[in-house]
Amino acid sequence: MRFSIQSIVLATSSFAAMGASAASSCWATSTGVGGNFPSLADMHVDATQFCTQFAPTNPAYIVSSGRVIFGYQSASFSGNFANATTCLSSFNAIISDCYGTNPNRPATLGGTIDDVGSAHLVISFNSGLKL
């Protein structure tokens, strides 16, 4: 049986894609981003809290329609994440793609992503409230 390098690379990348989240979509305003925002470090802490405490097991934190507000930001989701790891992967993809690398101010107002499972996650970097 013969395998080409191309078929091995293609098969490997197909399996890798099956476990990854899709690319996130970001949104911003035409006039720039203003207001109060969590720091990049806070976003990573909040991702862990959201995915290990709020989303999978604790509906008491759901404010309405799957929306959770914490700090200046909010997160909402529909559907189900397979586990906390897939939730965290999706949340961190939005942070990476949409918040950018500035530790104190995002480049956009938020983003959305569809997990390869059945979850749809929306993160707003400025909910207008600080809770």
C-alpha positions in Angstrom: 0.0 0.0 0.0 1.4 3.4 -1.0 0.6 6.7 0.5 1.8 10.0 -0.8 3.0 12.8 1.4 0.1 14.9 0.2 -2.5 12.4 1.3 -0.9 12.1 4.7 -0.8 15.9 5.2 -4.4 16.2 4.0 -5.6 13.5 6.3 -3.7 15.0 9.3 -5.1 18.5 8.7 -8.6 17.1 8.3 -8.4 15.4 11.7 -6.9 18.5 13.3 -9.7 20.7 11.9 -12.3 18.4 13.4 -11.3 19.3 16.9 -10.8 23.0 16.3 -13.2 25.9 16.4 -14.1 27.8 13.3 -12.7 31.3 12.7 -14.3 34.0 14.7 -16.1 37.1 13.3 -15.3 40.4 15.0 -17.3 43.6 15.0 -16.3 47.2 15.6 -17.6 50.7 15.1 -16.5 53.1 12.3 -15.5 55.7 14.8 -13.2 53.6 16.9 -13.6 51.9 20.2 -14.3 53.9 23.3 -15.6 53.2 26.8 -14.4 50.8 29.5 -13.0 47.4 28.8 -11.5 44.5 30.6 -7.7 44.0 30.2 -6.4 41.2 28.1 -5.4 39.4 31.2 -8.9 39.8 32.7 -10.4 38.3 29.5 -8.3 35.1 29.9 -9.4 34.8 33.5 -13.0 35.4 32.5 -12.8 32.8 29.8 -11.7 30.2 32.3 -14.5 31.1 34.7 -17.1 31.2 32.1 -16.2 27.9 30.6 -15.6 26.0 33.8 -18.3 27.5 36.0 -21.0 29.4 34.1 -21.6 27.7 30.8 -21.6 23.9 31.3 -22.9 23.4 34.7 -24.3 26.5 36.4 -27.5 28.0 34.9 -27.9 30.2 38.0 -25.3 32.6 36.4 -27.3 33.0 33.2 -28.8 36.5 33.2 -31.2 36.1 30.3 -31.3 34.1 27.1 -27.9 32.6 27.8 -26.2 36.0 28.5 -23.7 36.3 31.3 -22.3 39.7 32.4 -19.1 39.9 34.3 -16.8 42.9 34.7 -17.4 45.1 31.7 -17.9 42.3 29.3 -20.6 39.8 28.6 -20.9 36.4 27.0 -23.8 34.5 25.6 -24.2 31.2 23.9 -26.7 28.9 22.4 -26.5 25.2 21.9 -24.1 23.0 23.8 -20.3 22.8 24.1 -19.0 19.2 24.2 -17.0 20.1 27.3 -15.2 23.0 29.1 -12.2 22.6 26.8 -14.1 23.3 23.6 -15.8 26.3 25.3 -12.4 27.6 26.3 -11.0 27.1 22.8 -13.8 29.1 21.3 -13.7 31.8 23.9 -9.9 32.2 23.5 -10.2 32.2 19.7 -12.5 35.3 20.0 -10.0 36.9 22.4 -7.1 36.1 20.1 -8.8 37.2 16.8 -10.9 40.1 18.1 -9.3 41.6 21.2 -5.8 41.7 19.6 -2.6 42.1 21.4 -3.1 45.4 23.3 -3.2 44.5 27.0 -5.6 47.3 27.9 -7.9 48.1 24.9 -9.4 45.8 22.3 -9.3 46.6 18.6 -12.9 45.7 18.3 -16.1 45.6 20.4 -16.4 41.8 20.4 -16.8 38.7 18.3 -18.7 35.5 17.6 -17.8 32.0 16.8 -19.5 28.7 16.0 -18.0 25.7 17.7 -17.5 22.6 15.5 -20.0 21.0 17.8 -23.3 22.7 18.2 -22.5 25.9 20.2 -22.6 29.5 19.1 -20.7 31.9 21.4 -20.9 35.7 21.4 -18.5 37.9 23.4 -19.0 41.6 23.9 -15.9 43.4 25.3 -18.1 46.2 26.7 -21.5 45.4 28.0 -22.0 49.0 29.3 -22.2 47.8 32.9 -19.6 46.7 35.4 -20.8 43.9 37.7 
